[in-house]
Amino acid sequence: MPATIRDVANRAGVSVATVSRLLNGTGRVGPDAAARVQAAIAALGFRPNGMGRSLKSRRSRLIGVMIPSLGNPVFADAVAGIEAEARAAGFTLLFGVSNYDAAEERRAVEALLAYRVDGMILTVAAPATSPALDSLDQAGLPHVLIYNQPAPTRAVPTVTVDNVAAGRAVALHMVALGHRRLGMITGALGGSDRAAARLAGFLDGARASGLTRPCVHEVDFEAPDPDAALTAFASGPDGLPTALFCSNDWLAIATIGALTRRGLSVPGDVSVFGFDGIALGAHLNPPLATVVQPSRAMGGIAARHLIALMSADGGRPAPGSVPGHHLLPFTLRPAGSTGPVCFTRPSPIVAPVETTGNAAKQAPAASPVADLDLSTRTS
């Protein structure tokens, strides 16, 4: 039988109330008694009953975290920051995954609410119209958004970067390298306000540089297909762009693989720029140029803000107060996947590699990313 709090009290020679005060931090316990209680806990292998403690305190000490995907390392970095702050404050995390679907977002939030979490940190597709946020508002549960853009219609704290400014910076960087035919491959814009903001900034940067509107192709979040985007670009009147901006690093890595399979070089034929700053990108050949988000720091700030909200009266900002948006700096990290445009080469319109059985009709150059599974990895 598992040891009980009474067993600990008997072994330590103190009252059950003394053990309870020490465990819950609700009152003073002398150093000698505290040492005897801790020794008894260690000897008996006692574990406090979290459910019982939560019933008495009406606090579960649980924080719900809902992210769009488990596959993209950018979310893992943020969760690491959340977990470190939560653990230091005595909280445990429960997770939900939405797969970039608004209905799944609401289902995941309702499931976490059923576990009586004390607060929630989450990323949703579109904050302004999110049914998941409606559920949290109705429940009166403290919550903080991470990665989402601030929504004027939602008084909810947000921790993010300026995605519009970042997209604009990418476009201006490409123009500075001499590129005039720009393109963007993005995840479905309806599933990510971040992707939409990056696109808006990218188009603005191209427009400010006097360029025609860049080609844009959306891919499915669940099964991104850069080959389809490249084929669509190549069949257009201007041919394949000389520089491509991808709305996240996983999509950029997949695009480099697709270009390589077509016999094109990066950046010799096409420059590729990603977004997120995942660690893997720096280890590719060529290294991936990207916009770096401080994801771990974002997670830590979101957790600290939520814990402060949960400690406040009612867990809600005071009427008329600023919700507390945190706009962190991003870093533009140029690298080997981008380079100056080559004005002497023809437009690279190359058909994708076709295979019959195990034999390829065209032998592409080896790609460092061709064999990676890049499905369901978008931010």
Buried (B, 14 or more C-beta within 10 A) or exposed (E): EEBBBEBBBBBBEBEEEBBBBBBEEEEEBEEEBBEBBEEBBEEBEBEBBEEEBBEEEEBBBBBBBBBBBBBBBBBBBBBEBBBBBBEEBEBEBBEBBBBBBBEBBBBBBBBBBEEBBBBBBBBBBBBEEBBBBEBBBEEEBBBBBBBBBBBEEBBBBBBBBBBBBBBBBBBBBBBEBBBBBBBBBBBBBBBBBBBBBBBBBBBBBBBEBEBEEBBBBBBBBBEBBBBBBBBBBBEBEBBBBBBBBBBBBBBBBBBBBBBBBBBBBBBEBBBBBBBBBBEEBBEBEBBBBBBBBBBBBBBBBBBBBBBBBBEEEEBBBEEEEEBBBBEBEBEBBBBBBBBEBBEEEEBBBBEBBEEEEEEEEEEBEEBBBBEBEBBBBBB
